[in-house]
Amino acid sequence: MIDIKLNYRLYIHLNLRFENLMDIIFKLLLLVPVIISSYFLFINIGIFSIFPIWLLCGLIDVSRHKTMNLKLIKEYFLGKGFLTFILSPLNLFADLLSFRNLHTFKIEDLPIGHQDEINAVVSLFDKNSKEITDRFKENNDNRTMLFYKWYGYKLDESIDEFNNDYKYIKTIGVSLFRQKTSTSRHFGPLRMTYRILYNFNKVKKEGSYIEADGRINKWKYEPLFIFDDTLIHQSFNEEENLRYCAFIDIIRPSHFDNVMKSILTGVGFLLKKTRSIFYKNWKMI
């Protein structure tokens, strides 16, 4: 039995390495026409070439959606995706450095080091669930957010273990949806990380769920959901019960971990005081 498990894990490991190799080749093939077109634009219109190049990056970025249509394109370029569009060159650079993006993930799709940290933090939410939920009792807003850590910077030290020096996990928080509460369709800004949501109060009904680029995850059946949050997504709680989710950002598995971490450290420093901008429709505690 042990040999079967080892052989299966070896097969998965080799298969992932092959898929990542093919992904690298595909990215390089895509990169060549982008470089060539950028060069010709630059020699013909000079510095003004930055605008069509930026637009090209945005078109490549939004085209990743499986649910792409005119409404989504409008939302991306002119609506809540505008910041994602502005950051599209950085996000595409992160794609070049990183392993293949599956858009939504099982924990087994990630490297062992990532899995270990996710499992450790998830167990902390289970262990401290009462203490965490008690923090929200005096607040009656429909959507409330509490951050313990934001892009690696410690914000709340009431639970010491959340502020451990994790190698891959950079943001740890909690989001509360009260009864009959939903978000609008929106995009996350950065693809240096993946988003992990964990429903630690274990909702019992199907009307509490998230939709990410057409993929629906119902918390009743799958309390852990990992996804690329720069894709359009929307959360719903259509029930009469509260929905608590751990809110975790983890560095993307990459061929160049140190480069990714350095960039994210710089981004974290710039965004340290900007939570209220990203979550202006949430009450922060």
Legacy VTK file of the C-alpha trace (Angstrom):
# vtk DataFile Version 3.0
C-alpha trace
ASCII
DATASET POLYDATA
POINTS 285 float
0.000 0.000 0.000
2.842 2.405 0.875
4.559 1.650 -2.459
1.313 2.411 -4.319
0.984 5.774 -2.552
4.623 6.653 -3.228
4.329 5.694 -6.878
1.136 7.740 -7.193
2.778 10.811 -5.641
5.772 10.352 -7.962
3.429 10.124 -10.944
1.624 13.329 -9.897
4.968 15.078 -9.347
6.336 14.077 -12.762
3.057 14.939 -14.472
3.061 18.411 -12.906
6.676 18.956 -13.988
5.790 17.993 -17.552
2.752 20.303 -17.539
4.877 23.146 -16.170
7.483 22.567 -18.903
4.803 22.727 -21.590
3.432 25.860 -19.958
6.879 27.518 -20.133
7.153 26.693 -23.848
3.676 28.126 -24.486
4.519 31.339 -22.608
7.735 31.791 -24.575
5.876 31.278 -27.866
3.339 33.898 -26.782
6.069 36.279 -25.655
7.804 36.425 -29.075
4.963 38.156 -31.018
4.367 40.511 -28.079
8.038 41.602 -28.119
8.094 41.960 -31.908
4.874 44.002 -32.015
6.083 46.176 -29.127
9.360 46.850 -30.936
7.635 47.930 -34.169
5.232 50.135 -32.242
8.126 51.786 -30.408
10.207 52.546 -33.503
7.169 53.987 -35.284
5.463 56.064 -32.588
8.102 56.271 -29.839
7.129 56.684 -26.214
3.430 56.803 -27.137
3.710 53.085 -27.920
3.206 52.481 -24.207
-0.559 52.971 -24.657
-1.199 50.295 -27.324
1.274 47.977 -25.570
-0.616 48.446 -22.292
-3.887 47.820 -24.099
-2.408 44.662 -25.629
-1.408 43.454 -22.149
-4.962 44.105 -20.958
-6.446 42.175 -23.871
-4.155 39.210 -23.203
-5.017 39.378 -19.507
-8.802 39.536 -19.866
-8.802 36.850 -22.572
-7.905 34.265 -19.918
-11.559 34.219 -18.854
-13.658 31.242 -19.843
-16.788 33.376 -19.499
-15.535 36.286 -21.601
-18.188 38.407 -23.318
-18.732 42.102 -24.087
-20.117 42.792 -20.604
-17.038 41.307 -18.945
-14.661 43.224 -21.240
-16.453 46.471 -20.334
-16.225 45.643 -16.614
-12.531 44.889 -16.970
-11.476 48.016 -18.864
-14.013 50.558 -17.596
-15.440 49.129 -14.380
-14.164 47.306 -11.332
-11.423 45.642 -13.342
-9.707 48.922 -14.233
-6.994 48.520 -11.566
-6.413 44.945 -12.743
-6.009 46.319 -16.274
-3.503 48.939 -15.041
-1.518 46.183 -13.323
-1.806 43.739 -16.253
1.882 44.096 -17.333
2.998 43.149 -13.796
0.483 40.290 -13.662
1.621 38.917 -17.017
5.221 39.141 -15.809
4.181 37.090 -12.765
2.652 34.543 -15.162
6.006 34.211 -16.939
7.773 33.480 -13.647
5.190 31.092 -12.261
3.905 27.563 -12.675
0.834 26.935 -14.820
-2.258 28.792 -13.661
-5.202 26.389 -13.298
-7.550 29.264 -12.289
-9.095 27.133 -9.521
-7.147 24.621 -7.469
-7.328 21.655 -5.194
-4.776 21.816 -2.411
-3.039 18.817 -4.010
-2.293 20.949 -7.090
0.172 23.051 -5.074
3.712 22.153 -3.954
4.146 20.381 -0.612
5.513 23.487 1.125
2.425 25.471 0.134
0.148 22.628 1.217
1.788 22.413 4.638
1.319 26.117 5.352
-2.295 26.087 4.151
-3.107 23.088 6.340
-1.409 24.733 9.327
-3.349 27.995 8.983
-6.656 26.225 8.293
-6.197 24.206 11.498
-5.589 27.477 13.389
-8.946 28.790 12.196
-10.652 25.599 13.371
-8.851 25.779 16.714
-9.631 29.477 17.321
-13.033 29.758 15.628
-14.917 30.884 18.751
-12.345 33.545 19.645
-12.399 34.814 16.046
-16.185 34.991 15.724
-16.481 36.719 19.109
-14.550 39.659 17.634
-17.499 40.341 15.290
-20.322 40.243 17.858
-20.533 43.991 18.437
-20.630 44.828 14.740
-23.859 44.708 12.745
-22.589 45.606 9.269
-23.541 43.228 6.456
-19.934 42.725 5.343
-17.110 42.896 7.858
-13.391 42.207 7.505
-10.647 41.559 10.042
-6.995 41.300 9.005
-4.312 39.643 11.114
-1.660 40.049 8.429
-1.609 42.094 5.195
1.048 41.396 2.551
3.397 40.124 5.270
2.844 43.048 7.666
1.380 42.255 11.097
-1.848 44.091 11.869
-3.566 42.202 14.700
-1.666 40.117 17.236
-4.590 38.758 19.252
-3.794 35.259 17.925
-0.008 34.968 17.942
0.234 32.014 15.572
-1.323 33.938 12.691
1.712 36.193 12.794
4.259 33.418 12.381
6.856 34.059 9.687
5.275 31.967 6.967
7.339 31.341 3.882
4.463 31.473 1.410
1.356 32.848 3.136
1.357 36.655 3.164
-2.196 37.744 4.047
-4.462 36.273 6.730
-7.880 37.691 7.511
-11.546 36.888 8.049
-14.590 37.976 6.076
-18.097 37.868 7.525
-21.252 37.908 5.414
-24.451 38.399 7.324
-27.812 37.096 6.138
-28.858 37.791 2.533
-25.587 39.536 1.663
-23.605 39.385 -1.571
-20.802 41.237 -3.310
-20.955 42.653 -6.809
-18.880 41.089 -9.592
-15.277 42.182 -9.179
-11.614 41.423 -9.949
-8.648 41.178 -7.611
-5.764 43.488 -8.573
-2.634 41.289 -8.304
-1.646 37.848 -9.572
1.495 37.531 -7.471
-0.639 35.472 -5.071
-3.574 33.083 -5.140
-6.620 33.561 -2.932
-7.638 30.905 -0.426
-11.065 31.015 1.232
-11.977 28.619 4.030
-15.490 28.483 5.472
-14.587 27.616 9.053
-18.098 27.972 10.546
-19.266 25.229 8.155
-22.497 26.552 6.621
-25.245 23.970 6.280
-27.185 25.234 3.255
-26.481 25.556 -0.465
-27.287 29.256 -0.798
-23.878 30.318 0.491
-21.294 30.073 -2.273
-18.750 31.795 -4.525
-18.658 31.974 -8.309
-15.267 32.494 -9.989
-15.282 32.828 -13.790
-18.259 30.486 -14.065
-17.028 27.946 -11.501
-19.422 27.697 -8.527
-18.153 26.498 -5.161
-20.781 25.821 -2.478
-19.340 26.070 1.017
-21.609 23.291 2.295
-19.765 20.751 0.158
-16.301 22.301 -0.268
-15.286 24.548 2.652
-11.815 25.216 1.112
-11.544 27.047 -2.209
-8.325 28.226 -3.898
-8.485 30.412 -6.989
-6.928 33.155 -9.092
-8.820 36.187 -7.816
-7.800 38.438 -10.737
-10.513 36.538 -12.622
-14.000 37.934 -12.186
-15.750 36.542 -9.129
-18.679 37.138 -6.829
-19.642 35.859 -3.363
-23.169 35.128 -2.159
-24.867 34.368 1.131
-28.537 33.933 0.272
-29.296 32.151 3.540
-30.510 33.333 6.963
-27.249 32.259 8.593
-23.858 33.893 9.008
-20.969 32.935 6.727
-17.403 33.252 8.021
-14.488 32.648 5.659
-10.784 32.707 6.348
-9.232 35.062 3.822
-5.694 33.994 2.880
-3.252 35.041 0.142
-0.382 32.706 -0.716
2.551 33.382 -3.057
2.128 31.656 -6.403
4.317 28.598 -6.956
7.090 29.866 -9.181
10.286 28.994 -11.008
11.811 32.069 -9.347
10.543 32.130 -5.757
13.020 34.757 -4.569
12.090 37.162 -7.364
8.382 36.741 -6.609
8.947 37.300 -2.900
11.044 40.410 -3.515
8.407 41.945 -5.786
5.643 41.084 -3.342
7.592 42.626 -0.459
7.842 45.870 -2.407
4.175 45.732 -3.360
3.271 45.027 0.260
5.173 48.087 1.420
3.343 50.279 -1.111
-0.047 48.777 -0.219
0.431 48.660 3.545
-2.005 51.533 4.150
-4.417 50.851 1.287
-6.811 48.231 2.671
-9.594 50.805 2.889
-9.253 51.445 -0.868
-9.530 47.780 -1.847
-12.285 47.049 0.677
-14.145 50.362 0.800
-17.508 48.552 0.897
-16.487 46.559 3.968
-16.437 47.497 7.632
-12.920 46.953 9.025
-12.389 45.876 12.626
LINES 1 286
285 0 1 2 3 4 5 6 7 8 9 10 11 12 13 14 15 16 17 18 19 20 21 22 23 24 25 26 27 28 29 30 31 32 33 34 35 36 37 38 39 40 41 42 43 44 45 46 47 48 49 50 51 52 53 54 55 56 57 58 59 60 61 62 63 64 65 66 67 68 69 70 71 72 73 74 75 76 77 78 79 80 81 82 83 84 85 86 87 88 89 90 91 92 93 94 95 96 97 98 99 100 101 102 103 104 105 106 107 108 109 110 111 112 113 114 115 116 117 118 119 120 121 122 123 124 125 126 127 128 129 130 131 132 133 134 135 136 137 138 139 140 141 142 143 144 145 146 147 148 149 150 151 152 153 154 155 156 157 158 159 160 161 162 163 164 165 166 167 168 169 170 171 172 173 174 175 176 177 178 179 180 181 182 183 184 185 186 187 188 189 190 191 192 193 194 195 196 197 198 199 200 201 202 203 204 205 206 207 208 209 210 211 212 213 214 215 216 217 218 219 220 221 222 223 224 225 226 227 228 229 230 231 232 233 234 235 236 237 238 239 240 241 242 243 244 245 246 247 248 249 250 251 252 253 254 255 256 257 258 259 260 261 262 263 264 265 266 267 268 269 270 271 272 273 274 275 276 277 278 279 280 281 282 283 284
